[in-house]
Amino acid sequence: MPKDDPDPEDPNELVWMAVPVSDAAKARQELARGLVEEYVRFGFDGNHIVGIFKNPFYAGAHAAFNALGEEFVRKAIFEACQIYRPMSTGATK
């Protein structure tokens, strides 16, 4: 198998696939919340996470930021911090 041609039978090969959704807006919100949760659990502070979402290098996060806006992202950060770091002051609303 050539280097740049993914083998779908290889369990260690990263293979992308489209997943149909009935509500694209809700799916985008869930994607954003999942990314925020992951970054909060990594220990990133709110401003760092917002910076990731603003950076076009992070395509998924940036697309969600453009579609949902900074207020949504900051609210998601605040909510995730309430769950994973309730005593932290790193939450930004």
C-alpha positions in Angstrom: 0.0 0.0 0.0 1.5 3.4 -1.0 2.4 5.7 1.9 -0.2 8.4 1.1 -3.1 6.0 0.3 -4.9 5.0 3.5 -5.9 1.4 4.0 -9.4 1.2 5.6 -8.6 -2.3 6.9 -5.6 -1.1 8.9 -6.9 -0.6 12.5 -4.0 1.9 13.2 -4.6 4.0 10.1 -6.4 7.3 10.6 -9.3 7.3 8.2 -11.8 10.2 7.9 -15.4 9.6 7.2 -18.5 11.7 6.8 -21.3 11.3 9.4 -24.7 12.4 8.3 -26.5 14.7 10.8 -30.1 15.9 10.9 -29.2 19.2 12.6 -25.9 20.7 11.5 -26.1 23.6 13.9 -26.6 21.3 16.9 -23.8 19.1 15.7 -21.5 22.1 15.4 -22.4 23.2 19.0 -21.6 19.7 20.3 -18.3 19.7 18.5 -17.4 23.0 20.0 -18.4 21.9 23.5 -16.4 18.7 23.1 -13.3 20.6 22.1 -13.7 23.0 24.9 -14.1 20.2 27.4 -11.0 18.5 26.2 -8.9 21.7 26.5 -10.3 22.5 30.0 -9.4 19.0 31.0 -5.9 19.6 29.7 -5.7 22.5 32.1 -5.8 25.3 29.6 -7.2 28.6 30.9 -10.2 30.3 29.3 -8.2 32.9 27.3 -5.9 30.2 25.9 -8.9 28.2 24.7 -10.5 31.2 23.1 -7.1 31.9 21.4 -7.2 28.3 19.9 -10.7 28.9 18.6 -9.7 32.2 17.0 -6.6 30.6 15.3 -7.3 29.4 11.7 -4.6 26.7 12.2 -7.1 24.8 14.3 -9.6 24.3 11.5 -12.4 22.6 13.4 -12.3 24.9 16.4 -12.0 27.9 14.1 -14.9 26.9 12.0 -17.0 26.5 15.1 -15.9 29.9 16.4 -16.9 31.6 13.1 -20.3 29.9 13.1 -21.1 30.2 16.8 -19.3 33.3 17.9 -17.0 34.2 20.8 -19.9 34.5 23.3 -20.9 30.8 22.7 -17.3 29.6 23.1 -16.8 31.6 26.4 -20.1 30.3 27.8 -19.0 26.7 26.9 -15.6 27.3 28.6 -17.4 28.6 31.7 -19.7 25.6 31.8 -16.9 23.1 31.4 -14.9 24.8 34.1 -17.8 24.5 36.4 -17.8 20.8 35.9 -14.1 20.0 35.7 -12.6 22.8 37.8 -15.3 24.2 40.0 -12.9 26.0 42.4 -10.9 27.5 39.5 -10.9 31.1 38.6 -9.7 30.3 35.0 -13.3 30.2 33.7 -14.1 33.1 31.5 -17.7 33.9 30.7 
